[in-house]
Amino acid sequence: MLRRLTLASVTALLLGALPAAAADTCETVAGHVKRGDLFEQPLSDDLVFRLVPDSLGWTIVVGLRDQPGEDFVGVATPPFRGTNHRFLEGWHFRNRANTGPNVGDVNAPQHERVFRFARSAAGYRQAADAVDALLWGAPTQPERERAMEALEEASQGQGTLHIRAMTLGNLTPGAQAWFETLDFDAELCRPR
């Protein structure tokens, strides 16, 4: 029997704190980046973990070594609109007025970022098609359920990035803060 799934339930399902199984392949990445730096660490299976810089910080990306434009995290980590764990931006750690630390008035992820990722180019295409169906098509409940099942099947990798230390810049009231530096470690796991 199929369960009634909503986009909220698939978000919870995909981002649930799933412990690594004994049969998983897990790799740890650690690093230090400065504003504007690209970070890349090769993983097994021709995958690469990247922190891709943007104006406020970095985006967590996993993809193929020879295809840096394909983002296996972006198609697998909900929510697919709005603030997402894969975006590391300085304003996440400041209050709305940018006058002090975020003490809960800004709804944004903090020091631990959980994300999912596809494991291959075929999984990336499957997840991208499923997300397109969920966001722009799949008008019937059975079509939405099939798209969510395809997304879950394609999103077998799971990662957790921990922010260990950081410095923020642009601490001007009313502006958006950005990262100046970031120290992190990440664990990426996927079934063998």
Secondary structure as UniProt FT lines:
FT   HELIX           7..15
FT   TURN            22..23
FT   STRAND          24..34
FT   TURN            35..36
FT   STRAND          39..42
FT   TURN            45..46
FT   STRAND          47..53
FT   STRAND          57..64
FT   TURN            65..66
FT   TURN            68..69
FT   TURN            72..76
FT   TURN            85..86
FT   STRAND          87..89
FT   HELIX           90..93
FT   TURN            96..97
FT   STRAND          112..117
FT   HELIX           121..136
FT   HELIX           141..154
FT   STRAND          157..169
FT   TURN            173..174
FT   STRAND          178..191
//
